[in-house]
Amino acid sequence: MFRARGLLPGVRAIGLARVDRLVAVVLLVVIELQVWVDASIRARAFSALAGVLLALAVAVRRQRPLAATFVVLALMTVGMLLGGPGSLGKVGGVNVAVILLFYGLGAFAPERRSAWMLALAVVITSTNALTKPGGGVSSLVPMELFGILLPYAVGRVMRTRAAGELVSRAAAEQLDAARDSSARAAAYGERARIARELHDVIAHSVSVMVIQAGGARLVMGDEPERAEESLRSVERAGREALAEMRRLLGILGDGDRRALAPQPGLADVAGLLAHAGTSGISADLHVDGDPTPVPPALDLCAYRIVQEALTNAIKHAAPATASVNVCWEESALALEISDDGRCHRAVNGTDGGHGIAGMRERVALHGGTLEAAARPDGGFTVRAVLPLAPEYER
């Protein structure tokens, strides 16, 4: 995207350079026609040559603004020394070319060099106006003002404006890049955290399988029914571990090894509500439907969503009142955490924290959906729907 944006100024410059060439051709035709048709034009050979040089200067005024302006000054100097070609100023195309060239000096040349060239032009034009027959101060002011100084000033203004737009565009692109980088960092960090937690869940399931299999081996001869029950537990734990392993594919962890203790789940939400109460959030828990056993990773995901939503409420809305709704549906677990706080907070996970982005990553891992938005009457609501695996559906 940035590479494509960087090409646009170059493409635009190429197009404008072609316009300059077209203008140069038109000026050349106009100048030559007037030089050879107008009977009042003296020194036609010099004027015709001057028309060719001025047209070439206009054609390259963007790429070589100093050299193009030097052509004008050289022609003025030669005309002043020869004393004859003063009628060149009567050619309308020549005056247009001079205006375009001094505009190009202000718009396309470096500031210090263009200032020196402008000063030299003022000296030459002033000398030419004061020394030619019939010249004087009355002819000096309009020539320098409208032919040199005014076009140069307009060119400098346009150059400053273009530079400001370029800086603003670059700043906007850097801001977009920083925002995208922050979002990616939030996603990668949350995926690493999820990977560590899934490692714990799977390791715990394997530990349960080992213990149950060992117990079944010990009682297999004397109590086959108990051995069969233990083997069923091993089978169930193995299926859960395989399901979590499939979700783990594609998620990179950092190799952190933590204790193999069970992770929290929805049964531990009461502790979150108690903690929120001590931090200025009065929260109530509402459970609809009959709870169903779910895989440990899904249970942990639901717990983390409630935890992060309450943490955001504590950071941005306290003191306030919150409600946690857990709805056990036929094939999904729906969570809704809302508060009545009136503080504004970001919902893209890139401004002031990564909570929303982390919740989106967790929900997406289990194939669910998440919505986080401010309420019209004030407050904030987080809604998550986590699909249940077929073996856990009602």
C-alpha positions in Angstrom: 0.0 0.0 0.0 2.8 2.4 0.9 4.7 1.6 -2.3 1.7 2.3 -4.4 1.1 5.6 -2.6 4.8 6.5 -3.2 4.3 6.0 -6.9 1.5 8.6 -7.2 3.7 11.7 -6.9 6.1 10.3 -9.6 3.2 9.5 -12.0 1.8 13.0 -11.4 5.2 14.6 -12.1 5.5 12.7 -15.4 2.1 13.8 -16.5 2.8 17.5 -15.6 6.2 17.3 -17.5 4.3 16.2 -20.6 2.0 19.2 -20.2 5.0 21.5 -20.0 6.3 20.1 -23.3 2.9 20.6 -24.9 2.8 24.2 -23.6 6.4 24.7 -24.9 5.3 23.6 -28.4 2.4 26.0 -28.4 4.5 28.9 -27.2 7.1 28.1 -29.9 4.5 28.3 -32.6 3.0 31.5 -31.3 6.3 33.2 -30.9 7.7 32.2 -34.3 4.5 33.3 -36.0 4.5 36.7 -34.4 8.2 37.2 -35.0 7.9 36.5 -38.7 4.5 38.1 -39.3 4.7 41.3 -37.2 6.5 44.0 -39.1 7.4 45.9 -35.9 9.6 43.1 -34.7 13.3 44.0 -35.4 16.3 41.6 -35.3 14.1 38.7 -36.4 16.9 36.1 -36.3 17.7 36.9 -32.7 14.0 36.9 -31.8 13.4 33.6 -33.5 16.3 32.0 -31.7 15.1 33.4 -28.5 11.7 31.8 -29.1 13.3 28.4 -29.5 15.4 28.8 -26.4 12.5 30.0 -24.3 10.3 27.1 -25.5 13.1 24.6 -24.5 13.4 26.3 -21.1 9.6 26.0 -20.5 9.8 22.3 -21.5 12.4 21.5 -18.8 11.4 24.1 -16.1 10.3 21.4 -13.6 13.5 19.3 -14.0 16.0 22.2 -14.4 14.4 25.3 -13.0 17.7 27.2 -12.5 19.0 26.4 -15.9 15.6 27.4 -17.5 15.7 30.8 -15.7 19.3 31.3 -16.7 18.2 31.1 -20.3 15.9 34.1 -19.7 18.6 36.1 -18.0 21.1 35.3 -20.8 18.7 36.4 -23.4 18.0 39.6 -21.5 21.7 40.3 -21.1 22.4 39.7 -24.8 19.5 41.9 -25.9 20.8 44.6 -23.6 24.3 44.4 -24.9 23.2 44.3 -28.6 20.9 47.2 -28.0 18.7 46.2 -30.8 16.4 43.4 -29.9 14.3 45.3 -27.4 11.2 44.6 -29.4 11.3 41.0 -28.1 9.2 42.2 -25.2 6.4 43.0 -27.7 5.9 39.3 -28.4 3.1 38.0 -26.2 4.4 34.4 -26.2 7.7 35.6 -24.8 6.0 37.3 -21.9 4.0 34.2 -21.1 7.2 32.1 -21.2 8.9 34.5 -18.8 6.1 34.3 -16.3 6.0 30.5 -16.5 9.8 30.3 -16.0 9.9 32.6 -13.0 6.9 30.7 -11.5 8.9 27.5 -12.0 11.9 29.1 -10.3 9.8 29.7 -7.2 7.9 26.4 -7.3 10.6 23.9 -8.2 14.1 25.4 -7.3 15.7 25.2 -3.9 15.0 28.3 -1.8 18.5 29.7 -1.4 19.6 29.2 -5.1 16.3 30.5 -6.4 16.7 33.6 -4.2 20.1 34.3 -5.7 18.8 33.8 -9.2 15.8 36.1 -8.5 18.2 38.8 -7.2 20.3 38.5 -10.4 17.1 38.7 -12.5 16.1 41.9 -10.7 19.5 43.5 -11.4 19.5 42.5 -15.1 15.9 43.6 -15.7 16.4 46.9 -13.8 19.6 47.7 -15.8 17.8 46.8 -19.0 14.8 48.9 -18.2 16.8 52.0 -17.1 19.3 51.9 -20.0 17.2 51.2 -23.1 15.9 54.1 -25.1 12.7 55.6 -23.6 13.1 53.4 -20.5 12.8 54.6 -16.9 11.4 53.9 -13.5 7.8 53.9 -15.0 8.6 50.9 -17.1 10.8 49.2 -14.5 8.1 48.6 -11.8 5.5 46.8 -13.9 8.1 44.6 -15.6 9.7 43.4 -12.3 6.4 43.1 -10.5 4.2 41.3 -13.0 6.9 39.5 -14.9 9.3 38.3 -12.2 8.4 39.0 -8.6 4.7 38.1 -8.6 5.1 34.7 -10.5 8.1 33.9 -8.3 6.1 34.6 -5.1 3.1 32.5 -6.3 5.5 29.7 -7.1 7.0 29.8 -3.5 3.6 29.7 -2.0 2.6 26.7 -4.0 5.9 25.0 -3.2 5.3 25.6 0.6 1.7 24.3 0.3 2.8 21.2 -1.6 5.5 20.5 1.0 3.0 20.8 3.8 0.6 18.4 2.1 3.4 15.9 1.5 4.4 16.1 5.2 0.7 15.6 6.3 0.4 12.6 3.9 3.6 11.1 5.3 2.4 11.6 8.8 -1.0 10.0 8.0 0.7 7.0 6.5 3.0 6.6 9.5 0.0 6.8 11.8 -1.8 4.1 9.7 1.3 2.0 9.8 1.6 2.4 13.6 -2.0 1.5 14.1 -1.7 -1.6 11.9 1.5 -2.6 13.7 -0.2 -2.1 17.1 -3.2 -4.3 16.0 -0.9 -7.0 14.7 1.2 -6.9 18.0 -2.0 -7.2 20.0 -3.1 -10.2 18.0 0.3 -12.0 18.1 0.6 -11.3 21.9 -2.9 -12.7 22.6 -2.3 -15.7 20.4 0.9 -16.5 22.3 -1.0 -16.2 25.6 -3.8 -18.4 24.3 -1.2 -21.0 23.2 0.3 -21.1 26.7 -3.1 -21.5 28.3 -4.1 -24.3 25.8 -0.8 -26.0 26.6 -1.9 -26.0 30.3 -5.3 -27.4 29.5 -4.0 -30.2 27.2 -1.3 -31.1 29.7 -3.9 -31.3 32.5 -6.1 -33.6 30.3 -3.1 -35.9 29.6 -2.3 -36.1 33.3 -5.9 -37.1 34.0 -5.7 -39.8 31.3 -2.5 -41.2 32.9 -4.1 -41.3 36.3 -7.3 -42.9 35.2 -5.5 -45.4 33.0 -3.3 -46.4 36.0 -6.3 -46.8 38.2 -8.1 -48.9 35.6 -5.1 -51.2 35.4 -5.0 -51.7 39.2 -8.7 -52.7 39.5 -9.2 -54.4 36.2 -9.0 -57.9 37.6 -11.1 -57.3 40.8 -13.5 -54.5 39.8 -14.1 -54.5 36.0 -16.9 -52.1 36.3 -14.7 -49.5 37.9 -12.0 -50.2 35.4 -14.5 -49.6 32.5 -15.6 -46.3 34.1 -12.0 -45.2 34.3 -11.3 -46.1 30.7 -14.4 -44.2 29.6 -12.9 -41.2 31.4 -9.7 -41.7 29.6 -11.5 -41.8 26.3 -13.4 -38.6 27.0 -10.3 -36.8 28.2 -8.4 -38.0 25.1 -11.0 -36.6 22.8 -11.0 -33.3 24.5 -7.2 -33.2 24.3 -7.3 -33.9 20.6 -9.9 -31.2 20.0 -7.7 -28.7 21.8 -4.7 -29.8 19.8 -6.5 -29.1 16.6 -7.3 -25.6 17.8 -3.7 -25.2 18.8 -2.3 -25.7 15.3 -1.1 -22.4 13.8 -0.7 -20.7 17.1 2.8 -20.0 18.2 3.8 -20.0 21.8 7.0 -18.9 23.5 7.7 -22.1 25.2 6.7 -20.9 28.6 6.3 -23.8 31.0 3.9 -23.3 33.9 2.3 -25.5 36.5 -0.1 -28.1 35.2 -2.9 -26.9 37.5 -6.4 -26.6 36.0 -7.3 -23.2 34.5 -10.3 -21.2 35.8 -13.7 -21.5 34.1 -17.2 -20.2 34.4 -17.5 -21.8 37.9 -15.0 -19.2 39.1 -16.9 -16.1 37.8 -18.1 -15.4 41.3 -14.5 -14.5 42.3 -14.4 -12.0 39.4 -17.6 -10.3 40.6 -16.2 -10.1 44.1 -13.0 -8.5 42.8 -15.0 -6.0 40.7 -17.0 -5.1 43.8 -13.9 -4.0 45.6 -12.8 -1.9 42.6 -16.0 0.2 42.3 -18.1 -2.1 40.0 -21.2 -3.6 41.5 -21.8 -6.6 39.3 -24.6 -9.3 39.3 -24.5 -12.7 37.7 -27.5 -14.1 35.8 -27.5 -17.6 34.4 -30.2 -18.8 31.9 -30.6 -22.4 31.1 -28.9 -25.5 32.5 -25.1 -25.5 32.5 -23.5 -28.1 30.3 -20.0 -29.6 30.6 -17.8 -28.0 28.0 -14.1 -28.5 26.9 -11.6 -26.9 29.3 -10.4 -24.5 26.7 -13.9 -23.2 25.9 -14.6 -22.9 29.6 -11.4 -20.9 30.0 -12.3 -18.7 27.0 -15.6 -17.8 28.5 -14.0 -17.0 31.8 -11.4 -14.7 30.1 -14.1 -12.8 28.2 -15.9 -12.1 31.4 -12.7 -11.2 33.2 -11.5 -8.8 30.4 -15.0 -7.1 30.1 -15.1 -6.5 33.9 -11.5 -5.3 33.8 -12.4 -2.7 31.1 -15.4 -1.6 33.1 -13.1 -1.1 36.2 -10.6 0.9 34.1 -13.1 3.1 32.2 -16.4 3.1 34.0 -15.9 2.8 37.7 -17.9 3.5 39.8 -20.7 1.9 38.0 -23.1 -1.1 37.9 -22.5 -4.1 35.7 -24.3 -7.3 34.9 -23.0 -10.6 33.6 -25.5 -12.8 31.7 -24.6 -16.4 30.9 -27.1 -18.1 28.6 -26.9 -21.8 27.8 -28.5 -22.3 24.5 -29.1 -25.5 22.5 -25.8 -25.3 20.5 -24.0 -22.3 21.8 -22.9 -20.5 25.0 -23.9 -16.8 24.9 -22.2 -14.2 27.2 -23.3 -10.6 27.7 -21.4 -8.2 30.0 -22.7 -4.7 30.2 -22.2 -1.6 32.4 -23.8 1.8 32.8 -20.6 3.8 32.9 -20.5 6.9 30.7 -16.8 7.1 29.9 -15.8 6.7 26.3 -13.5 3.8 25.4 -12.1 2.4 22.1 -13.5 -0.8 20.6 -10.7 -1.7 18.2 -8.2 -2.8 20.7 -5.5 -0.4 19.4 -6.2 2.7 21.4 -5.3 2.6 25.1 -5.1 -1.2 25.4 -5.6 -4.5 23.6 -8.5 -5.9 25.6 -11.1 -6.0 22.8 -8.6 -7.3 20.3 -7.6 -10.1 22.7 -11.3 -11.1 23.2 -11.8 -11.2 19.5 -8.8 -13.5 19.1 -10.1 -15.9 21.8 -13.7 -16.0 20.3 -12.4 -16.5 16.8 -10.3 -19.4 18.0 -13.5 -21.3 18.9 -15.4 -20.2 15.8 -17.6 -17.7 17.7 -18.6 -14.1 17.3 -18.0 -11.0 19.5 -19.6 -7.6 19.5 -18.3 -4.7 21.6 -20.0 -1.3 21.5 -21.2 1.7 23.5 -24.8 1.7 24.5 -27.1 4.6 23.2 -28.1 5.4 26.8 -24.5 5.3 28.1 -22.4 2.4 29.2 -20.8 -0.4 27.3 -21.8 -3.9 26.3 -19.8 -6.9 25.2 -21.6 -9.9 23.6 -20.0 -13.2 22.7 -21.4 -16.3 21.2 -19.3 -19.5 21.5 -20.5 -22.5 19.5 -20.7 -25.9 21.4 -19.2 -29.0 19.9 -21.8 -31.6 18.8 -21.0 -33.9 21.7 -21.7 -31.0 24.1 -25.0 -29.9 22.5 -28.2 -30.6 24.2 
